[in-house]
Amino acid sequence: MGTMIIIAVYGVYAAFWIRFFLHTLAWWRSRTEDPVAFLPRRPSTIATWVLTVRDVVLFWRLLKVNPTLWFGEYLFHGTFLLVTLRHLRYFLDPVPRWVGDLQLPGLIAGYVLPFSLVYIFVVRSCSERERYSSPSNMILLALILAISGSGVLMHAFFKPDLVDVKYFALGILSFTPAPMPAGVLFPTHLVLVLALVALVPTHIVTAPLVMLEARRRDLGLPQVMHEPGGDV
């Protein structure tokens, strides 16, 4: 089982970066095929990028459309980022001081994260204007909730050997796989993460490009089509 999971790790992450590269390449090619249309006057270009940064960092469009959902989405993305940064301690040796400083905020965020997901689910289920949410979005929400829940369980009740976990993570990065840490919960947690990486739509991880397309649409400029779906 451990060998199969290790192979899946390499396969899923290779597929992820290939998807990311192809999506970015398609955007860049379409941008350069018609330089007149895609390179407006400099003031418009600067304004477009500034507004895009605001859209990405502050979720500005969502805030204007649905402040109630915006709160849950912003809380989710903030806690998810802190939890992800906290996990860097397993992949870096030595661990930078700033990663160590984020351990407590990341730990607190790990316990808040499931509540933000439940909040998003309730808002999307009850709000009239969010009825467009597709089943795939709900599946992603459930998957992230399962990942978050298994992480909380491992921290609070079923603690794996952290030395074994780090040894395993560093072995993956160095292409010298180490034995899977003992227990059932850690492999389950890892498989759920791999499923999330495999299922997440490409346009979510290329959000700046998607937001840039939206801003170009607002200015009446051509856009690059991206795969359908919605943000978590």
N, C-alpha and C positions, 0 to 999 in steps of 0.2 A: 504493500500500500504506500509506504513512504517513497519508494522509487517512482511510482506512478504519479504521486503528487509533485515530486521534484520535476519530472518531465513536463507535467501540466504547467508548472510555474514558468519554465522557459518558453513553452509554446504560447501561453496566454500573453505574456509580456512582449514576446517578439511580434505577435499579431497586433497588439495594441500600438506599438511604435510604427509598424508598417501602415496601419490605418491612419495614424496621426500624420505620417509623412505624406501619404497619398492625398489626404484631405487638404493639407497645406499646399502641396504641389499643384493640385487642381485650382486652388484659389489663386496662387501666384501666376500660373499660366494664363488664366482668364483675365487677370489683371494686366498682363503684359501684351496680350493679343490685341487689345484696343487701347493703346496708351493715351489717345486723345480723350476717350470717354472716361478712363479710369484715373487720369491725372488732371483734375480740375485746377483752377487757379489756386495759388499757394494759400491765400487766406481761408478758402473753403476747406482745403486739405488739412490745415492746422486745426481748424475748428472741428472738423470731423473726428480727428484723433483725440482731441481734448474731450469731446462729448462721449466718445467711445470709452475712454478711461473712466469717466464718471459713471457711465452705464455699468461697466464691469465691476468697479470697486464698490459702488453704492447701491447697485441694483435699481438704478434711478427709474427705469421704465416700469418696473413692478411696483415701486413705491407710489407712482402716480396712478396706477391702475387699481391696485388692491393693497392698501397699507396693512390690512390685517394679515394677509398672506405674506407680505414683505417681512413682517416681524419674525415669523417662523422661519422663512427661508434664510434671512440674514443670520438668525441665531444658529440655524443648522450649519450654514457654511462656515461661520466663525468657529464654532466648536469642532467641526470636522477638520478644519485647518490646524487647530491647536492639537488635536489628537494625532493627526498625521505627523506633525513636527515632533511630538513627544516620542513617536515610534522610531525616529531617526537614531535614537540611542542604540537600537539593535543593529543598525547598518553602518555605523561609524565607529572607528577605533583608531585613535582615542576619540572620546565624545567631546565635542566643543563645549565651551562653558555656556554659550547661549542656549544650547540644547538642554543642558542641565538646569538652567534657570527656568525653562519652560515646562519642567516636569510637573510641578504642582498645578499651574494653570491648565496643562493638558489633562491631568488627572481629573480635575473638577469638570472640565469640558466633556470628558468621557461619560460622566454621570448625567450631564445636562443633555447631551446629544440625543438619547432616546426620547426624551420629553419633547424636544423640538420636532422630531419626526412624527410623533403622535399628534402634535399640534397641527402640523402641515396636513396630515391625513384628515383630521377633523374639519379643518377649514375647507379643504378641497372637496370633501364629501358634502358639506352643508351649504357652501356658497353657490349661489345661482351662477355667478360669472365664472366659476371654476369647474363647471360641469363638463367642459371640454377635455379634462384630464383623461388621458388614454390609459388603458389597462397596463401598458408597458411602464408608465410612470409609477403606477401603484405597485407594480412588481419590484421596481427599483427601490421604492420606499420600504417595502417589506424586507427586501434583501439587506439594505443598509441597517434597518432596525435589528435584523437577526445578527449582523456583524457586530453592531454596537452592544447588543445584549450579551452575546458570547464573550465580548471583551470585558464587560462589567463582571460577568460571572467568573472569569479567570482571575480578575484582580481581587474580587471580594471573597470568593469561596474555593475555587478549584485552581489554585495557583500553580502554574507550570514552573519548572526550574528555569529561571531567567538566564542562567549561564548556558544551558542547553539551547534555549531559544536564540540567544545571540550567536552562539557557535553555528547553529543551523542557518541563520540569516547571512552571516559572513561567508559561510560555505557556499551558499547560493550565488552570492555576488562574485566570489573568486573562482567559480566553476569547479569547486572541490566540495561537492555536497557532503554534508554531515548527517548523522542519523536524526530522524524525526524525534523531537522531544516527546517524552512519555505522556500518555493520557489520550483521551478522545477529543477533548474540547479544543485543544490547539489545532490539530489537523482540520477539525470542522470549521473553525474560525478562518483558517487559511483557504480552505476550499470555497467558502462563501466570498472571501475577498477576490479570489480568482474569477468566480462567477460574475461578480460586480464589474470587474475590469473587462470581461468578455462581453457583457451586455450593455454597458453604458454607451449611449450614442456618441459618435465622434464629435458632433457639434457642441456637446457639453464641455469637452476638454479643449476645444478650440473656440471657446466663448468669445475671446477678443475679436476673432475674425467674423463670427456670427453677428456680434454687436456692430462691427464696422459695416457689414452688409446692410443692417437695419438703418444705420445712419445714412448710407449711400441711397437707400430707398427713400428716406425722408427728403434728400436733396434732389431726387429725381434722376439719380445715376444708376447705371447697370449694377446688378448684384450677382454674386455667385450662389447658385442654388446649393443648399445643404440638405442632408438627410432629414426626414421628418422625425418628429418626436418633441418632447418637452423637457424642461429642466426639472431636476428634483427639487 
